[in-house]
């Protein structure tokens, strides 16, 4: 899959779609607000993370302003106001995907086709998941990993390099009743009929 070519084609078109959606006051529509309400567990952090990645020219969050790295409430509040249009764009993209995927699932159900998805076991260090939940991972004060989990490709995946991920703090997950994991599974099952466990995503 040539992701760069795909994004070069889709990115500008998604931007134009978001602008037209905004001009039609789609951000004030009931369906958009319903989507926001249903995605409140992850959408605000994801959209802000994606907007800040753009503002920081793609730099990993571990290189952002210290107050943003540490999720200082005042800094987060200011960040949510500054790139408001960018945040709205990323929320729109997720909304558009949700509508299209819901339509796809309806067609699949009509033809009795079941969808099998994968839930990644690990998440990337430079992700909204880790940035929004640093207490669930072994990180230092700068957000850098104190421990890593490493995955190496098996013999059937020749040419691939090993990958490192921030290690989970399982004690913190246990104390929270594994709520982060339960939300991930619940969200994935809203997209698919059954799930497999993958090494990592992307």
N, C-alpha and C positions, 0 to 999 in steps of 0.2 A: 504494500500500500504506500503510495507516494503522498504522505500527509501534507508536505509543503505545497505541492501542486494543487491538492484538493482545497487547502485553505486559501491559496492565492485566488482560486475561482470563487469559493463560497464566501470568504470574508467580506469583500466589498458589497456583495449582494445582501448579506445579512445586515450590514450597516444601513443600506438603503431601505430595507424592509422595516428596520427599527425606526428610522426617521419617518416613514410614511405612517407607521402605527402610532407614533407620537402625535403626528399632525392630525390624525383622526381622533385624538384624545383616547386612544386605546388603553393608555396607562390608567385611565379613570374608569375603564369598563368593569362590569361586575365579574366577568370571567377571569380577567387578569388578577383582580383582587382575590378571587376565590383560589386561584393558583398560588398566590403569595401566602395566603393563610394556610393552605395545605402543605406548603414547603417551608414553613417558618423555622423548622429545625435545622435547615442547612442553607437555604437560599440567601439570606442576608450576609452570612459570612463568606459564602462562595462568591457572590457578586462583588462584594467589597474587595476580596482578595484578588479577583480577576482585574478589577479596575486599578488597584494599586500596582499590580504587575505591569500594566500598561504605563501608568504614571512613572514607574521606576525603570522603564525601558527593558522590561523582561528580566530584571535582576532577581535572583532568589530572595525570598523574604528575609533570610538571614543577613542580607546586606542592606535592608531598609533602615530608615531612621530608627534609632533605639526605642523610642516611645511606641512606634508602630510594631516593632518586633515583639515588644513585651505587652502589647495590647493595652496600653494605658487608656483608660476610658475617655479622657479628654482628647487624646490624639485620635482615637477611633471616631469620636463624635465629629471632630473637625474633618476627618477623612471622608466620612459619609456625606458631608455637605459639599466638599470641594469638587469631587468628580461625579456629581449627581447624574449627569447625562450618561457617563460611562457606566455607572452602576445600573441605570435603567436599561442600557443596551444589553448588558449581560443577563439581566433578569428577563428581558424580552426573548433572548436566544433560548433560554431554558423553557420559557413559556411556549414558544413556537415548537420546540422539540416535544414538549409534553403533549401538545395538541396532536402533532403528527403521529407520535407513538401510540397515543390513545386510539386514534383512527386505525392504525395498523393492527392493534390488538383486536379491535372490533371485527375487522375483516378476517383475521386469523380465527377468531372464535366462530364466525359464521361458517367457515370452511373446516372447522374442527382441527385446526393446526395449532399445536402447542409450541410455545417458545421456551427454549432452554438458555439461561444466562449464566454468567460466571461472576462470582464475588471475589475480588482480589484479597488474598490473605494479608499482603503488605501494601502500604501506601507510600508514595514518594515523600521524601523530606520536604521538598519544595512544593507543598500542596496546601490547599485550604484546610484539609483535614488536620494536618499537623499544626499549622499556624493557629487555627482556632481552638485546638485542644492540646496545648503543649504539656499539660500536666499528665497526659496519658502516655507520654513518650520519654525516654531517657535523653534529656536535652540539658545543655548548660544555660547560663544566663543569656548568652547570645543566640540561643536557638540551635546551636551546633550539637550533633549527636555525641553523647557520652558513651553510648554503646550502639553497635550496628548489628543488623541481621543481614547475612550475605546469602545470596542465591547464585548458584552456578549452573549453567545449562547442562542438560544431560547429553548423552551421545547422539541423540536424534536431532539436536539443535546445534549443529556444528557452526562455528563462526561467530556465535553470540558471545558477548563478554559477560562476566559476572556483574551483579548489581548489588549495591548496598542500600539498606533502608534503616531509618531510625527504629530502634528496638522498642517494643511496647513495654510499658510499666504495668505488668499484670496485676500488681497489688492495687494500683489506682483503678484499674478496670473492675476488679473484684469489689472494691469499696463502693463504686458507683452502681453496682448491680449489673455491670456490663451494658449500661444503657446506650453507649455509643455503638457497640456492636449490634444491639437489638434494633436501633434505628436504621443502621445500614442494611440489615437483613430485611426489615420491614419495607424499606424503600425499594430494595432490589426485587422483592416479591410483588411489589405493585407494578413492576415492569414485565416480569416473566412468570411463567407457570411453574418453573422448577429452576433450581440453582445448583451449580457446581462450584467448588472452591478452587480458585486459580492461584498460582504463585504470586503474581503481581499484575497490575493493570497497565495498559499503555505500552 
